[in-house]
Amino acid sequence: MDALFIGQSYIDVTFVTGDQPMPTGDDKMVAEDYAISFGGNAVTAAFCCAKLGIAPDLLSSVADDWLGRMFVDMAAKYGISVHHRKVRESSLSFIMPRGGRRAIVRCRDDAYLHPVPPLRLDGCRALHLDGHQPDAALHYAKLCREAGIMTSLDGGGLRSNTHDLLAFVDVAVVAERLCEQMGLSASGMLDYLQARGCRVGGVTQGADGMVWYDEAGRRRHLPALDVPAERVIDTNGAGDIFHGAYVYAYLARPEASWEERFAFARGASTHAIQHLGNEASLPGLADVERARSEYRERAPATV
């Protein structure tokens, strides 16, 4: 395998309601548009990496139901080898994007019926985690650290194993939500990631881009690209695509700097927010370059 991604799989149902209020009681409404696709943080990142040209292995929750079979078919379409962690029923997300934000209702089964499966890591060059499957995440993070395999974490929110897991993570890019949950500023979060031993760390800040530090500890700001508000359709999954794109860039261009890899990933997420649903949001290489050439950087923020 080239890379291993570990996370919780979902089937995402994304729908657009325009300016209509959500129905309550016995009210009904008709949505303007919808999309059905795979979902989950590390899962979407894996699909992004595959769409860009390097199909990883994916250790993910899979149920023996029709939604589970749908998910396995989706993964096969992109050449992703799925290692099943069995659950009783598939997980669902209902997503309503509006005004650059998104409301989400999740139905999740993370009661895994089997222990962490043993996987051969021959040829593996990167591990990407989102903290789901905490036992599997910690197990493979330790193995990859011992083997010199780059480990990456999407810190979208505080999980039971976040603090322990970070001790085995090389590249940690977290969301502002984690800062809020831990009562830290973005700068304080960078301090925390450095203290946990992460070689590269960052905090994504939506339209304000990302603050981050490199291997030498130098702090930097990567501005977002300036996409007109009317072109922003669905921001859900854009962060996951950012992660999948920088892991791809690490695999495809080992000689590149992390600044170059993050700039590439920024182009991928810029493409993503202009499409509805995770599958339509996946960029190809030409899409990334188009976004990078079409949009200028926003004015830089203060680090």
N, C-alpha and C positions, 0 to 999 in steps of 0.2 A: 504493500500500500504506500501511496505517496504521503497521505495525511489521514488522521483520524479525528472525526468530530463526534462529540458526545453531547446529547441533549434530549429534551422531551419533544415528541412530535405532536403536532396538531393538524387538524383540518380547519382552515380559516374560511369563514364566510364573511366577506366584506361587502357592505352595502352603503349606498349614498342616498341620503334623504333630502338633500338641498336645505331649504330653510324650514321644512316641515318639522314640527315638534314630534317627539316620540309618542306613540299612542299609549294611553293608559286605560284601565277599565275594559270596556267593551269596544273601544275605538279601534279603527283599522287604518292602514295607510298603504300606499303603493310606492316602493322605492324607485329612484330614478335609474339606478344601475347596480350591478352586483358582480362579484367575482368569487370563485371558489378555488382554493389552492392549498398547498402544504403550508405549515406554519411551525413556529417554535424558533427560538433564538439561534442556537447552534445549527438547527436543521436548515433554516433559511440560509444561513451562512454557507453551509455545505452545498446547497443547490447553486448559490452564487459562484462558489469556487469551481463547480462543475461546468456551469454555463460559460465561464471565462476560459475554460480549457483544461482544467485538471480536476478529475472526478475523485473525491476522497472517499474513504470508508466512513460509514455513519453508524454509531451505536445509539440506538433510539428505541423508545417505547413503541411497541406494535401490538395491536389487539387482533384476535381472530374474529373480525367482523367486517362488514362491507366497507366501512371507512378505513379500516386497517389495510384491506386489500387495495383500496384506491390509493392509499399512501405508497404502498410498495410499488404499484404500477407507475406512480409519478416518479419515484426514485429511479426505477429501471429506465425510464425515458431519458434520464440524464446520465446514465452509466454509473450511478452511485450504488456501491455494495452496502446493503443494510444488514447490520448484525442486530437481530431482534432481541429486545428485552421485553418479555411478554407481560402484558397487563390485560385485565378483563374486558375493558372497553376503551375505544379510541377517545382521545381528547379533542374538544372543539373550542374554537374561538369565534365569537361574533363581534365584528369590528365595524364601528361607524366613524369614518373620517369626516372632519369638518373644520374648516378654518385653520389648517396647519396642525391640528391636534387630532387625537383619535380616542374614542371611548371604546372599551373592550369588556366583554363578558366572557369568562372562560369556564369551561367544564373540563376538569382535569382528573385523570386517573393515574396517579403515580405510585400506586401500591404494586410494586414489581413482584411478579410471581416466582422469579428465578434469581439466583445470585448473579454477581458480575461475571459475564462470560470471559474466558481466557482467550485473548486474541494475540496472534503473532504480530510483532511490530517490525518485522524485516523490511527494510527499505523506507520506513516511515521517517519523514523529515519534519513533521509539524503535528501538534495536537491542539485542537481548539475546543474550549469548554464554555458552557454558560452557567455552570454550577448545579444544574439539574442532574439527577442521578448522583447524589453527593458521594455515595460509596464508590461508584465507578470513576467519577471525576478525580477523586483523591488517589485512588489506586493507580490509574494510568498517568496522572501527573507525576507521581513519585517514580514510576517506571521510566517515563520519558526523561525526567530530569537526570536519572542515573545513566541513561543511554545517550545523553547529550542531544536529545531531540527538542526543538524549540516548542515551548508551551505558551499558549495564548488563552486569555480569559476575557469573555464578554461579561462585565460586571453590571448587568442591567438593574439589579436590585440585591438587597441583602439576603443571603441564604444562610442556612445553618452551618455550612462549611466554608464560608467566604474567607474568614481570617486564616484558618488552617491551610486552605487551598492556595492562597497567595504566596505562601512560603515556597511553592514549587512552580510558580508562574514566572516566565521570562517577560512576557508582554501583556500588560493588563490595561485594557481600555474600558472605562466604566462610564455609566450615565450619571447625570445630575441627580437622578432619583436616589442613587446610592449615597451621594453626598448628603442629601436631605435626611435619609434614614439614619445616617451615622452622625448627623449634626456637624458636618465638616464643610468648610468652604472648598472651592475647587483647588485652591492652593494647599489647603490642609489635607485634602485627599491625595495630592501628589506627594506631600511629605509622608503620608501613611504608606502609600505604595512603595516609595523608596525604602522606608523602614522595614517593610516586609521582604525586601530583596528583589523586587521586580526591576529588571534591567531597563525596561522602557515602560512608561506609564502615561496615561492620558485620561482626560475627562471630556466627554462629548457634551456640547452645549447647544444643540439644535442649530438655529439660525446664526448663533454666535460662533460656530465652528468648534474647535477643540483646543484645549490647552494641554501640553504634554511635555515630557522631558526625554532626552535621548540617553544613550549609553554612558555619556560623560556627565550626565546630570544636568545638562543645560536645558533651561525651560524655554519653551517656544509656544507660539500661537499659530494655529492653522485656521485661517478664516474660512467661513463657508462660502460657497459660490452663490452669487446673487441671482436667484431664480425669481422672476416676477410672481407675485402672489397668485395671479390667475392661472398660472401653470402648475401650481402645487395641488395635486389631486389626492394623494394618500401618502402620509409620512410613515405609516406602520410598516415595519420591516426594513426601513432605510438604514437603521443602525446595524441590523443583522447583516445586511448586504455590505456595509462598510467593513465589518469584520471579515466576512468571507473574501472580500476583494483584497484586503491587505495580506491575508494568509496566502491567497493565490500569488500575489506579487512577491512574497517571501520565497515561495516555491519556484516561481518562474524566473525571478531575477535575484539570485542570491548575492550578487555583487552590489545591488542597489542599497541606498541608505534607507533608514526608516522614514525620513522626511519624504523621500520619493515614493515609498510604498503607501504612506498615508495620503499623499496628494492623489495618487492613483485611486485609492479607495474613496476619497472625497468625490471624484468624478463618477464613480459607480453609484454612490448614494444620491448624488444630484440627479442622475438619470432615474433612479428608483422613485423619487417622490413625485414624478410626473406621470405615474401610471397607477391604475387601480388593481390591488391585489398583488401578492408576492410573486406569482409566476410572471405576470406581465411586467413587473418591476425589475426582473433579473436583467442585467446588462451583458451584452457581448463586448468584446474588446473595442469594436468600432463605436459602440454607444458611449463607452467611457471616454474615448478620445473626443468624441463630438461634444459631450458635456463640458469637458475641460477647455475646449477651444471656444465654445459658444458663450460661456458665462464668465464674468470677471469676479474677482474676489470682493467680498464685502469689506468695508472699512475695518481695519484690525482693531481688536479689543485689547484692553490692558491686561497683561498677565499678572 
